């Protein structure tokens, strides 16, 4: 990824040729080809080229303001690419794509709402954000299906105000799964959860993802809660996206370039610590960040804008995307 040698595009092309040699690979769920994203005068991502395959669990990480939310919003068709093309299942991105399930960063306003779990999930079926939905029989059946899928049937008649953070996340995940999404975009679902609930949410998402054979982009402040679930890591920083296995991406040279400053990577007792001097960078970012993407509004969950909503891993070869 650094120094002389084949370009990232060469590596990706070589890998794809190898992957297609024995048998034809399925159409990627998500592809970015030469994509540049900008917010005002700031370039978030520059000339990114990568693909996410069916059945992959991708952890999306990066320093404060790296653009994790902006990338997801671009995939939803809410932020236009300055250059290049983003495709979902081979089709150009468009608002309201029913093949994408989306969980925005959770708003604390959910905690005080008296709406029942079942009605809250149903709100996403027809774009209702406030007020009770008018669910037909098919929608009611789909709501019951996704509640069962995430183990939340017992929450159906309980108001959100009585639920724990982990229980609310189950309902938000259920919303994402309405219909038949092939790609889930989960934006910081672990925020404000204690370690036990974080572990439960990650395990739940991984179980559902494997059961349905869909792809997941799961953004987080810290790598460690995701370690046992990840297929690959997409690390953003300094306008670059590095995609590969944990061992390929989470290295001092790669992260130093993405953070724009010297970074050390320490491994201890099954955990990984990303350090800048004696400061653990990810925790430092978490304490001082309320993700820059909050500036851009539109954090309510809406299947009207983006119904959100296999283990065919890509092997080897990290590349700058």
N, C-alpha and C positions, 0 to 999 in steps of 0.2 A: 504493500500500500504506500510505501515511501521509497524514494530513490529511483534508480534506473530500473528498467524492466518493462513488461507489457503494461499498457494502459488499463484503467479500470474497465473500459469498454471491451478491450481485448480479452481480459480475464472473464468477464461475464459471457462474452460470445463463445469462448472456448468451453466454459462450463456448460452452457446450453447445448453446444454440439455434443459434448460427452453425455449429457443427460438424455439427449434425444437419440443417441446412437443405438442403444439396445431396444428401446421402445419409445414410441412418441409420447412426450409428456403432455398432460392435460393443459388446456388453456389456462394461463395464470389468472388468478382471481383479480389481481391488481398489477398494472404495469405503469411505470413512469419512464418516459423516453425524452431525454434532454430537457427536463422540467426545471424552470426557474420560477420561484415564488418570491414576491416582494410585497412589503407593506409600506406604503409611502416611498420614502427614499431608501429604506432598509431592505437589503436582500436577505431573505430567510433561507433559501435553498438555491443552489446554483448548479445548473446542468446535471440534474440527478437522473440516473438510469438504474432502475432496479425492478425486480418482479417479486411478488408474493404468490406462493402457490397454494392450491387447494389443501386444506387441512393443516396449515402452518399456524403456530402460535408465535407471534412476533412481539417481543418487548420493545417499545419505543421509548428511548431515554435521551437525555441530553441536558446540558447546563441550563441555568436560568435564561429564559427568553430564546431558547434555541429554535422554537417554532413547532413544537409537537402538536399543539392545537391547530395552528395554521395549516399544517400538512393535512390533518384530518378534515378540516373545513374545505380545503381544496379538493380532496377526494369526494366530498359531498357536493361539489359544484358551487360552494358558497364563496370561495376565493378563486378568482380566475388565475391561471398560470400566465406569467409574463411571456414565457417561451415554452415550447415543448407540448407534449400530450400526456394526459392521464387517462387510462382506460380501466374500466371495471368489467371483467368478463368479456373483454374485447371491444366494448362499446365506450365511446367518449363519455366523460363524466357529465351528469345532469342532475339538477335538483330533484329531490323526491324519488330517487332510485330505490325501488322496493327491494333490490338485492343487497342493500346495505342496511345494517342495523347500527344505530348510533346512540351512545350514552355520553351526553355532555358532562362537564364537571358539575357535580351535584350542588344544588343551591340549598342553603340552610333553610329557606322558606318551606321546603318539604316537611320539615320537622313539626310544624305547627298546623298542618292541614288535617282536616277531619274526614276527608274523603276516604272511602274504604279501599283496601288494596285492589280488589277486583275492578272497581271503577277507575282507579288510577291507571292500571295497566290498559284498560279499554280506551282511555283518553288518547293513547298513541295511535289507535287503529284508524281514526279519521281526522287526526290533526287537532283534536280538541286540546287546549292547554289549560283552560279554566272552565268550570261548569261540568256537569255530568254528561257523558257521551250517550248517544242514542244507538245502542248496540243492537244489531240484528242477530239472528240465531247463529249465523256463521261466525260472526265476531265473538259472540259469547263462547262458542265452542273453541275458537282459537285461543281466547284468553284462558279458558280452563286448561287447554293443552300446555301453554307456556308456563302457567303457574305450576303445573305438575312437573314440568321439565326442570324447573329451577328449585323444586322442593318447597314451594311457597303456597300450596293449596290451603294450608291452615291460616294463612295471612289474608285470605280473600275478603273476609268480613270484618277485619280489624282496621281501624283508621290509622293513617300514616303517623299521626301524632303519638301513637302508643308503641310504635315500632323502634327497634334499635337501628343504628346505622347499617349494620350488616344485613338486617332484614329489609331495609329500604333498598339496599343495593340489589337484593334478589328481585325486588319488584321492578327496578330500573332495567335489570338484565332481561326480565320477562318481557318488558316493553320492546326491547331490541329484537326479540326473537319472534314477534308477531309476523305472520306471513311466512315467507320462506327465504330469509336472507342467506347469502353465501359469504358475506364478509361482515364482521363486527368491528366497529371502531369504538373503543372504550377509552375515554379521555379521563385519566387520573381517577379511576374508581376507588383507589385506596386512600384518598385524601380524608383526613379526620378519623380514620378507623384505627383502633388499637391493633397491635401485632396479631392477636388471635383472630380478630375479624378480618384483617388483611389476608391471613393465611386461608381462611374460609372462603373469601371471595375468589382468590386465585384458584383454589382447588375446584370451586364450583364452575368457574369459567372454563377451566381446562377439561372438566368432565363433560360439560355440555358441548364444548367445541369438538371433542373427540367423538361423542355420540352422534353429532350431526354431520361431522366431516367438513366443517366450515373453517374459514380462515379468520384469525383474530389479530388486530393491531391493538395492543394494550399498553397505553402510555403510563409511565410512573416516574416518581422522583428518584426512587432507589431501585437498584438491580436485585438486591438480595431476596425480597419477597417473591420475585418471579423465577428465581434460579431453577427450581425443580419443575417448572412448567414450560420453559422456553424451548423452542426449536432454534430460533435465531434472534439476534439483537439488531435493531436499527437504531444507531446512535447518531444524533444530530448535533452539529456545532459548527460555528464559523462558516455557515453556508454549505457545509458538506454533510453528506449522509454516508455512514459506514455500515454496511450490512454484512453479517456473517455470524458464525458461531460465537459463543461467549469467549472461548479461548482465542479466537481470531481478532475480535473487536476490542475486548477489554484488556488492552495492553498499554503500557506507558507511552510508546511512540504514537499509537493511533489516538489515544485520548489527549495527549499533549497537543496534537494538532487540532483536534476538535474543540478543546477548551481555549486554545491560544496561549497556554502557559504550561510550565513543566508539571506533569502529573505522574504520580507513582501509583502502582496497583499492587495491593497486598492481599494475599490469600491466607485465610486463617480459619481452621475448624469449619470448612465448608462454606465460608462466607467470603465475599470479595469487598475490599475497601478501596475506594478511589480517593486518593489523597493529594492535596496540594500543600507541600510542607507538612505541618502537623495538623492540618485541618481536613476533615472528611468532607469532600466537596459536595457530595449529594445531600448530606444532612444540612450543610451550610446553605445550599440553594433552597432546600425545603423550608428552612426557618425564615428566609428572607424573600421568598417568592410567593406572590399570589398570581401565578402564571401570567405572563405578559399578554397572553391571548385573551384574558378577561376584558381587555380594552375593547374588544371587537363585538361585544354584545352577543345576542342570539345563543344563550346557553340553555334555554328551555328545551325539553325533549319534544320533538315534533316529527311524527312520521309524515306529516304533510311536506315538510322541507326535506327531510331525509329519513325515510323509514329505514332509519338506521340502516339494517336490517332492511380427516384423511391423514393421514400422516405421511404425506408425500414430500418429505423434507428435502430441501436442497442441501447437498453434501459439499463440504469443503469450500474453499475459495471465498474468502472475504474480499470485498471490493468496495472502493469508494463509489457510492451510487450517484 
